[in-house]
Amino acid sequence: MTQRIEARFQKCRAEGRAALVTYVMAGDPDPETSLQILTSLPKAGADIVEFGLPFTDPMADGPAIQAAGLRALKVGQDTVKTLDLIRRFRAEDADTPVILMGYFNPIFVYGVDRFLKDAKEAGIDGLIVVDLPPEEDDELCLPALKAGLAFIRLATPTTDDKRLPAVLANTAGFVYYVSITGITGAATPDFGKVATAVERIKRHTPLPVVVGFGVKSGAHAAAVAEGADGVVVGSALIDALKNTLDGQDRATAGTIEAVTKLVKELSDGVRSVAKRAAA
């Protein structure tokens, strides 16, 4: 279970650096462009890719990702088509870990058992389902772990030491630390507090801790990489994509390049921070 994820973090540790985790929305702005972006991410420097599952009510996401989901839904993106894009990505890339990130409703409608079977077959390595707390582990978390998929949990600045063990109990792959209180892309984190927060979480788990929400540039990525095992960037990539679309939200000649250019900048930022290499 989680072999690709573990192997990727081991590789990054051996290179003495943090991992870069990039998020894009499945089907945004259209399925084929979305697939081209997904396949371009590792080539531009992403170590792990998160693929968003479009949903009509993404309560944890800010305006950029909300709009991306609506663009995807408008062109007919759904769970079946999202799994198909991942399947096509996996045919070209056997090594990059793929994390599907979204909300429980589309999975529930699809059917949990059917979804886990199809997700595993498509080549998904892990799930982030932000609206399922530990109290609901029987719904998806435990079945996912049994199926061989990592269930990645979010910790936040308000997750205190009393709550943290419950959050981490069935977490696998890595821990996603949300560096701000609020929605995605809403603010810039206090980088001085990131390392302290990561150290606190690490006292409770041997898993890698990645940090996201509010990282927008290579300089931000470097600052987070100082104290984290990985850096997650999503809204900034969605914004870069959106800024290239035409008046009908269609891709243009510059869409893919805009995303990959920012990924390269973020990758350079992460790689500029030398960490102690694994023994």
C-alpha positions in Angstrom: 0.0 0.0 0.0 1.1 3.6 -0.8 4.3 2.3 -2.4 4.5 5.1 -5.0 4.0 7.7 -2.3 6.6 6.2 0.0 9.1 5.8 -2.8 8.7 9.4 -3.9 9.3 10.8 -0.4 12.3 8.5 0.0 13.7 9.8 -3.3 13.2 13.4 -2.2 14.9 12.7 1.2 17.8 11.0 -0.6 18.2 14.2 -2.7 18.1 16.3 0.5 15.0 18.3 -0.4 11.3 18.7 0.2 8.7 17.3 -2.3 6.6 19.5 -4.5 2.9 18.6 -4.6 0.8 20.3 -7.3 -3.0 20.4 -7.5 -5.1 21.0 -10.6 -8.8 20.4 -11.2 -9.9 17.4 -13.4 -11.6 18.6 -16.6 -10.5 22.3 -16.3 -10.9 24.0 -18.7 -11.7 20.9 -20.8 -10.8 17.2 -20.5 -8.1 17.0 -23.1 -6.3 20.2 -21.9 -6.7 18.9 -18.3 -4.9 15.7 -19.2 -2.1 17.5 -21.0 -1.6 19.7 -17.9 -1.6 16.6 -15.7 1.0 14.8 -17.7 3.1 18.0 -17.9 3.3 18.5 -14.1 6.0 15.9 -13.3 8.0 17.0 -16.3 8.0 20.5 -15.0 9.2 19.4 -11.5 6.1 18.1 -9.6 6.9 15.1 -7.4 3.3 14.3 -6.5 0.1 15.3 -8.3 -3.3 16.0 -6.7 -6.2 15.9 -9.1 -9.4 17.6 -8.0 -12.8 15.8 -8.4 -15.3 18.5 -9.4 -18.1 19.1 -7.0 -20.9 21.8 -6.8 -20.3 22.7 -3.1 -16.6 22.7 -2.4 -16.8 24.2 1.1 -13.0 24.2 1.9 -12.0 25.8 -1.4 -11.6 29.5 -2.3 -12.9 31.3 -5.4 -10.1 30.1 -7.7 -10.8 26.3 -7.1 -14.5 26.8 -6.9 -14.5 28.5 -10.3 -12.3 25.7 -11.7 -14.7 23.1 -10.5 -17.6 24.9 -12.1 -15.7 25.2 -15.4 -15.1 21.5 -15.3 -18.7 20.6 -14.5 -19.9 22.9 -17.3 -18.0 20.8 -19.8 -19.4 17.5 -18.4 -16.6 16.4 -16.1 -17.7 13.7 -13.6 -16.3 10.9 -11.6 -16.2 8.4 -14.5 -14.4 10.8 -16.7 -12.0 11.8 -14.0 -11.0 8.2 -13.4 -10.5 7.8 -17.1 -8.2 10.8 -17.2 -6.1 9.3 -14.4 -6.1 6.0 -16.2 -4.7 7.7 -19.4 -2.1 9.6 -17.3 -1.0 6.4 -15.7 -0.5 4.8 -19.1 2.3 7.3 -19.7 3.6 7.7 -16.1 4.0 4.7 -13.9 5.9 6.4 -11.1 4.3 9.7 -10.1 1.9 9.4 -7.2 -1.6 10.5 -7.9 -3.9 11.8 -5.1 -7.6 12.4 -5.8 -8.8 15.3 -3.8 -12.5 16.2 -3.3 -15.6 15.7 -1.3 -17.6 12.6 -0.3 -20.9 13.2 -2.1 -19.7 12.3 -5.7 -18.0 9.2 -4.3 -21.1 8.2 -2.3 -23.3 8.7 -5.4 -20.8 6.6 -7.5 -20.9 3.9 -4.8 -18.0 3.4 -2.4 -17.1 -0.2 -3.3 -17.3 0.5 -7.0 -15.3 3.7 -6.6 -12.5 2.1 -4.7 -12.2 -0.7 -7.2 -12.2 1.6 -10.1 -9.9 4.1 -8.4 -7.3 1.4 -7.7 -7.6 0.1 -11.2 -7.1 3.6 -12.7 -3.8 4.0 -10.8 -4.8 6.3 -7.9 -2.5 6.1 -4.9 -4.4 8.1 -2.3 -7.5 10.1 -1.4 -8.1 13.4 0.3 -11.7 13.8 1.2 -12.0 17.0 3.2 -15.5 16.6 4.5 -15.1 13.2 6.2 -13.8 13.6 9.8 -12.3 10.7 11.7 -15.7 10.0 13.3 -16.8 8.9 9.8 -13.9 6.5 9.1 -16.2 3.6 8.4 -17.7 5.4 5.4 -14.6 5.6 3.2 -11.3 5.8 5.1 -11.2 2.2 6.4 -12.5 0.7 3.2 -9.9 2.7 1.3 -7.1 1.5 3.4 -8.3 -2.0 3.0 -8.3 -1.5 -0.7 -4.7 -0.4 -0.7 -5.3 3.4 -1.1 -3.8 5.9 1.3 -6.4 8.1 3.1 -4.6 11.4 3.6 -5.9 13.6 6.4 -5.7 17.4 6.9 -4.5 19.0 10.1 -5.0 22.7 10.7 -3.7 25.4 13.1 -6.8 24.7 15.2 -6.1 20.9 15.5 -4.7 20.8 19.0 -2.7 18.0 20.6 -5.9 16.5 22.1 -7.5 16.2 18.6 -4.4 15.3 16.6 -4.2 11.6 17.5 -7.8 11.1 16.2 -6.9 12.9 13.0 -3.8 10.8 12.5 -5.2 7.4 13.6 -5.9 6.0 10.1 -3.9 8.5 8.0 -1.5 7.0 5.5 0.8 8.4 2.8 1.4 11.8 4.3 -0.2 14.4 6.5 -1.5 17.6 4.8 -1.0 20.6 7.1 -3.3 23.5 6.2 -1.1 26.5 7.0 -4.0 29.0 7.4 -7.4 29.1 9.0 -9.7 29.6 6.1 -10.3 28.5 2.5 -7.7 27.7 -0.2 -5.9 30.6 -1.8 -7.3 33.1 0.7 -4.2 34.3 2.4 -0.4 33.9 2.7 0.7 31.8 5.6 3.0 32.9 8.4 6.1 31.1 7.3 7.7 31.5 10.6 5.1 29.4 12.3 5.1 26.5 9.7 8.2 24.7 11.0 6.9 24.8 14.5 3.6 23.4 13.5 5.3 20.7 11.4 7.5 19.7 14.4 4.4 19.4 16.6 2.6 17.1 14.2 5.8 15.0 13.8 5.8 14.3 17.5 2.6 12.3 16.8 3.4 10.5 13.5 6.3 9.2 11.5 4.6 10.2 8.3 5.9 13.0 6.1 4.1 16.4 6.7 3.4 18.5 3.6 2.1 22.1 3.9 -0.3 23.9 1.7 -2.9 26.7 1.3 -1.5 30.1 0.4 1.7 29.2 -1.4 1.9 31.3 -4.6 5.5 31.6 -5.7 8.9 30.0 -5.7 9.9 32.2 -2.8 6.9 31.0 -0.8 7.7 27.4 -1.7 11.3 27.8 -0.5 10.1 29.3 2.8 7.8 26.4 3.4 10.3 23.8 2.3 12.6 25.0 5.1 10.4 23.3 7.7 8.2 20.8 5.8 8.6 17.5 4.0 6.6 18.8 1.1 5.0 21.9 -0.3 1.5 21.9 -1.9 0.4 24.5 -4.4 -3.1 24.6 -6.0 -4.9 27.9 -6.2 -1.9 29.7 -7.8 -1.7 27.1 -10.6 -5.5 27.4 -11.1 -5.1 31.2 -11.3 -2.2 30.9 -13.8 -4.5 28.7 -16.0 -7.5 30.9 -15.7 -5.5 34.0 -16.8 -4.9 32.4 -20.2 -8.5 31.4 -21.0 -10.5 33.2 -23.6 -13.8 35.0 -23.1 -15.7 31.6 -23.2 -13.3 30.0 -20.6 -11.6 28.0 -23.4 -8.0 27.0 -23.4 -5.6 29.1 -25.5 -2.1 28.4 -26.9 -0.6 29.7 -23.7 -2.6 27.7 -21.1 -0.4 24.7 -20.6 2.8 26.7 -20.7 1.5 29.2 -18.0 0.9 26.3 -15.6 4.2 24.5 -16.3 6.2 27.8 -16.1 4.9 28.3 -12.5 5.5 24.7 -11.6 9.1 25.1 -12.7 9.5 28.2 -10.6 8.0 26.4 -7.6 10.2 23.4 -8.2 13.3 25.6 -8.3 12.2 27.2 -5.1 11.8 23.9 -3.3 15.0 22.6 -4.7 16.9 25.7 -3.5 16.5 24.6 0.1 19.0 21.9 1.0 17.8 19.6 3.7 19.7 16.8 5.4 19.8 13.8 3.0 18.5 10.5 4.1 21.2 8.2 5.4 
